[in-house]
Amino acid sequence: QVQLVESGGGLVQSGGSLRLSCAASGRTLNSYVMGWFRQAPGKEREFVAAISWSGGMLYYADSVEGQFTISRDNANDTVYLQMNSLKPEDTAVYFCAAAFTFGATRSRDYYYWGQGTQVTVSS
């Protein structure tokens, strides 16, 4: 199985940018579809973006389409989430996760999870 560790979160002002990273170990990342989810206080975890094994297919939640970009570097077993034009409503804990099927947007479709990284956007 794969172990996932997120980094890159922090406090940023509205309109700013952050790039999250998700480093994998234990198994090569190209075995998995990778996704990002987020969970704001008092809300359910929601799907943000997914990327296929080689990176050729991308899928975004409507709420972040055009604002966030998911990418992966299989040679370095890392997945990224570039977040631009951040808004206070983007404040959440962001998780990366690994799945076997592209197009999955439910948490239960992802089998391995990182511990999350906090993103806080101030107004």
GUDO-14662 format. One record per atom (N, C-alpha, C): x, z, y. Coordinates in steps of 0.001 Angstrom, whole numbers, plus 500000, padded with zeros to 6 digits. Atoms other than C-alpha are relative to their C-alpha. Example, Ala and Ser with C-alpha at 12.3 -4.5 7.8 and 13.67 -1.06 7.14 Angstrom:
BEGIN
500890500000498810 512300507800495500 500900500000501200 499180499940498810 513670507140498940 499230500730501090 
REM end
This chain:
BEGIN
500833500000498821 500000500000500000 500878500000501243 499263500111498752 500999499659503629 499725501213500880 500149498940499004 501586502351506237 500089499369501391 500104500586498671 500695501568509840 500200501054501073 499740499078498897 501944503209513023 499841499246501320 500232500613498696 500604502303516461 500868500655501074 499294499485498833 502457502715519734 499636499152501204 500207500782498785 502267501570523325 498849500442500870 501100499517499189 499256503473524543 500503500817501180 499624499196498846 499212505447527756 498936499958501066 500898499975498847 497634505893531160 500342498828500914 499797501164499142 497169502808533314 498851499921500993 501056500157499009 495239502030536468 499137498794499679 500917501123500177 492261499729536463 500649498710500509 499374501271499678 493434496110536498 501374499823499402 498682500046500592 496676496949534755 499998499439498592 499816500557501339 498039495821531409 500779500971499119 499240499278501016 499328497392528238 500153499085498800 499846500684501270 500713496005525023 500169501048498913 499935499108501143 500026497920521861 500746499325498868 499300500487501181 502191497568518784 499535500772498782 500347499378501281 501440498309515162 501080499591499012 498907500262500920 504434498599512870 499590500366498584 500373499797501393 503968498296509138 501230500308499157 498957499721500971 506028499677506298 499358500169498640 500485499798501348 505703499932502565 499615498721499295 500361501290500558 504541496380502075 500027498996501131 499889501000498940 505043493148503960 498646499721500633 501229500129499229 502506492579506659 499242498720499677 500683501275500216 501772488987505681 499060500012498796 500977499859501078 499765490283502716 498604500297500520 501244499477499461 497023491390505080 499506499232501216 500641500271498718 494585490305507698 500123501286500805 499824498817499165 495202492648510593 498951500032501108 500998499839498958 492707494040513034 500307501172500909 499976498880499075 492418496301516026 498568500479500214 501268499350499703 489566498726516544 500243501017501118 499863498930499013 488861501284519239 498812500946499889 501056498996500029 486857504457519526 500072500828501267 500105499215498772 485786505964522802 499320501334499683 500606498690500254 484707509609523065 498485499893499861 501441499982500222 481238510109521649 499410498697499507 500497501298500462 481003506541520405 500564499671498625 499514500453501296 481401504807517093 501222499093500171 498849500908499995 484553502933516226 499481498562500047 500448501375499879 484210499305517233 501145499020499804 499057501080500229 485951496103516280 500447499415501330 499446500613498789 488245494576518903 500491498583499724 499402501314500258 490207491708517368 500580499972498597 499382500176501311 491558490290514118 500847498745500002 499107501141500116 494289487890513116 500258499750498521 499818500360501399 494740486005509863 501451500200499556 498723499667500604 497717486332507536 501188499348500715 498891500695499348 499880483719509233 499843499944501511 500253500017498561 498346484127512670 499278498767500485 500634501242499589 496591480791512661 498557500138500436 501398499775499619 493123482227513095 499886501347500709 500223498804499202 492041484761515687 498501500203500171 501413499690499787 488752486514516243 499916501221500895 500122498926499019 487671488731519143 498559500460500141 501307499509499579 484783490936520030 499663499363501341 500429500623498745 482745489448522857 500470500794501213 499668499136498865 483608492419525042 501443499856500465 498584500120499619 487343491584525054 500488498564499999 499620501414500033 487367487796524658 500525499573501369 499404500446498746 489665486338527305 500775501078500729 499323498874499351 490999489770528230 501135500532499122 499018499502500958 492885490853525095 500514498831499156 499419500990500896 495228488837522882 500677500704498836 499372499452501193 496137489708519322 501050499009499510 498944500844500553 499350488392517777 500729500789498921 499255499327501056 501654489145514894 501367499360499838 498646500429500307 505313488889513977 500284500457498577 499856499606501398 505474488869510205 501455500268499631 498584499765500296 509272488725510203 500399501443500306 499726498617499618 509253492144511858 498874500951499644 501099499155500498 506070493427510228 499311500757501134 500624499368498840 504431494093513576 498838499154500505 501157500638499376 501074493291515112 499877500548501412 500091499610498588 500415493373518835 498576499805500525 501230500228499240 497463493702521149 500361500056501479 499747500082498565 498088492524524683 498679500183500726 501231499675499293 495484494018526990 500225499829501494 499869500286498575 495093492662530507 498714500368500738 501163499709499143 492768493425533411 499194501176499457 500649498850500633 492015496795531930 498998500667500928 501092499348499288 488862498601532968 499797501403499439 500238498651500517 487833502247532645 499242500008498674 500753500031501253 485448501274529867 500849499577498808 499085500284501099 488453500161527803 500683501266499495 499420498723500422 489482503820527543 499517500363498608 500332499698501396 489602504726523851 501287500279499243 498892499982500956 491823505503520932 499964498655499275 499896501311500630 493034502187519529 500712500130498661 499488499941501354 493647501756515827 500323498597499510 499797501238500749 495255498984513846 499630500268498548 500482499866501364 494022498326510351 500278498715499232 499687501126500872 494673496047507394 498838499713499059 501085500444500874 492138494041505434 500483498850499132 499678501116500877 492076491368502751 499197498754500315 500916501095499699 489370489183504239 499957499742501494 500100500326498592 489443487350507536 498539499889500404 501368500039499496 486336487653509648 499277501322499878 500619498680500152 485615491245508700 500047500752501316 500063499246498748 484485493337511649 499530501432499796 500440498644500269 483254496488509971 501182500856499582 498908499096500345 485501499496509625 500203500090498496 499901499813501443 484693499740505942 500645498810499296 499339501164500577 486159496281505357 501512500069500113 498556499829499820 489605497524506361 500450501183499150 499615499030501010 491523499502503796 501098500958500452 498892499153499554 494550500870505615 499939500112501515 500158499706498582 494620502490509039 501207500764500528 499031499175499304 497097503820511525 499321501239500563 500516498736499473 496679507137513277 499375499841501382 500594500279498698 495695505577516592 500929500317501159 499256499738498769 497127505470520088 499003500023501162 500957499805498919 495319506659523207 500303499060501158 499934500817498783 494645504243526037 499010500576500997 500850499463498947 493299505695529258 500155499153501249 499997500848498812 492333503501532192 499308500756501119 500566499259498868 491816505245535497 499421499036501032 500668500855499004 489530503882538183 500626500144501375 
REM end
